[in-house]
Amino acid sequence: MVDAFTEAAEAEGLIEDFIVLNGDGSVPQQQSQLAGLILRGVDAIANNAASETALNDIV
């Protein structure tokens, strides 16, 4: 997922840099990482959620 996303965005000149995080399928870890990205003010977030509903409160 990461390679396909970054290759397409870089080819179009759409991104300058990016952050890759791995929550290892852990909902609490993903919740913490998403909250951190939001606090950092990133422009976009692509996520492969560990649960269909666990991240709803953050998003």
N, C-alpha and C positions, 0 to 999 in steps of 0.2 A: 504494500500500500504506500509506504513512504517513498520508495523509488519512483513509482509511477506518478505520484502526485508532484514530487519535486522536479522530475524530468519535464513534465508538461508545463509546469509553471515557469521554470527557468527558460525553456525554449521560447515561450511567449514574452519573456522579459517581465513577468508579473511579480516576481519576488526577489528581494535583495538578500534576505537571510531567513532562517527558520530554526525552530526548536523541535526536537524529537524527544518524546518521553515515553517510557514503557511502564505501565501499571501492573504488568504481569497478571492480568485478569482479576486484579483485586479492586473491588468497588471502592473501599475507603481510600486506597492509593490514587485511583482515578479522580475521586472527588477532590482530594487535596491538590492534585496536579492541575485540574481544571480551575479551581479557585485561585491557585497561584498564577496561572496564565491570565485570568481575568484581572487580577490585581496588577499585573505587569502591563496591562493595556495592549495586549497583542491585537493585531488587526483581524486575524481570522484563526479559527480553531477547527481542525479536522479530527474527528474522534471515532474510534472503533470501541464502542462501549462494552463493558463486561456484563452489563445487565440492561434489559430493555427499559427499565423504569428507575433505576437507582440514581441516575444523574439528573432526573427531572427537576429537582429543587435547585440545582446549580444553574442549569441552562435556563 
